[in-house]
Amino acid sequence: MEQTLNVNQQKEPYRKLIIAVSILIPAVVAVLFGVKIPGYDLSFLPPIYATINGITAVLLIAAVIAIKNKKRKLHETLMKTCMVLSAAFLVMYVLYHMTSDSTPFGGEGVIRYVYFFILITHILLSIVIIPLVLFTFSRAWFGNFERHRALAKFAFPLWLYVAVTGVIVYLMISPYYQ
């Protein structure tokens, strides 16, 4: 049993850290949503972080194209950029929600159900994607490319979905911003 644990630690040296960060980020975001800081107008942030989501989606696709064309360094640079953009998105998203009231969706009928389906799947998958991205990145970082590729096959489409639906959610809610 101890030898198995040691082998797993060698394969995933940051396993415990990645799991902790993957739990900590959604927990901190949830707590911060309950914090309201009055006196700041950060209403300019939603189009910025929606744009960041859009750029992330484009760069994710470019990164896949780069690696398929054996441009490993470009792929690595694009993926690191996507991670930085996602972190920037998260910071701006939390800051906006800590300083602004939530905007209710004003659409009616079927579009309301479509909006909430997209929003809920976006939120749930944005939580799921954290460990997937971190483990995928870690595997590449430590040169375990076989396991990196195996996990990237799941991480990529989910991360792309989160990035694209982030833009869609913004476009659907933006007419209701005050």
Secondary structure, 3 states (H helix, E strand, C coil): CHHHHHHHHHHCCCHHHHHHHHHHHHHHHHHHHCCCCCCCCCCCHHHHHHHHHHHHHHHHHHHHHHHHCCCHHHHHHHHHHHHHHHHHHHHHHHHHHHHCCCCCCCCCCHHHHHHHHHHHHHHHHHHHHHHHHHHHHHHHHCCCHHHHHHHHHHHHHHHHHHHHHHHHHHHHHHHHCC
